[in-house]
Amino acid sequence: MTGTSEDRWTHPSVILVATDLLDLDHLMPIALLQSLETNARLVLLYVIPVAAGFTADPVGMPHYDTSAAVEFAAKSLRPWCSLARDKGIDCNALVREGDAARQIAAAVRQFHADRILLGTRSRGKLSKLLLGSVAEQVLRSVHLPVFTVGPEAHLPVSGKDDEKVVLHATTLRETSRPSAVLACQIAAMQKARLVLLHVLPPLDEMERRNLPTGLDSAAHHEIRNLASAIRGNDTGCVPIEVRIAHGNPSIEILAASSELRASLIILGVTEHSTLQNLTRDNTIYRVLAHARCPVLTLREFAGSARNEADVEQAAFQF
């Protein structure tokens, strides 16, 4: 493939749409819109779980038969491929069997995908577990943009003069720079306003520790420096607004997204301990489960040069 990673992330040539078939009505309108915006080919992938191939014969004895599952999946995907082609989109469907996360990663390599779309229908208290099964493995195993369409996400419904907004929540680590540059490029491509948001610990907690807050915090200076840096990256970025908030990161990100009527939330995904991965009780899963717009996540490599002792900067981790 040609071009830098950032170019391919912004203008993908292939978008891989990983579906469980039940989310097609929710996921495909966004996939079609992204393909039309970027002139990308769509590859629709459904992975048959091994258990789905089991059925019972007339006397009740179980036997393994994938043909029925393949036929059902192909029948479900066919109308969407036809609709895409009617819109001038190159679209193909693929049905595979096995572990979903591994098959998604394999399809990314086979088709040289530049972007992944995942759907999730998880809600409520179980959302962390439901999100984690496939999405977590994909988010942490590929270094390319992953768009997750949660149960409350929908296409933006706006008037002719309404302004589009892309919200990028940043940790301000050095490793978060690629996701900030990507956010700037996408905002420019969509002719949207970019809002950079950093969430600090609750105000009373910082005051108790005699740490500077709000406009006086080091985070405010760093986020302004980040805005200046990505403006100077020749991304063609639109004007950038910076915000500092105090409180629970997922609540503040979702609140800002709702207030701004954001069409996209962009997050960087950092590595976590095994315990954190098992509990999945962190910002990213809450945002994915409850965002009213698609959420783009980009894996951040470890090895940040930041000083972890800087308490006010380590406000949240995804």
Summary of the structure (lengths in Angstrom):
residues: 318
radius of gyration: 20.7
end to end distance: 30.0
largest distance: 74.9
contacts: 1023
relative contact order: 0.14
helix: 43%
strand: 21%
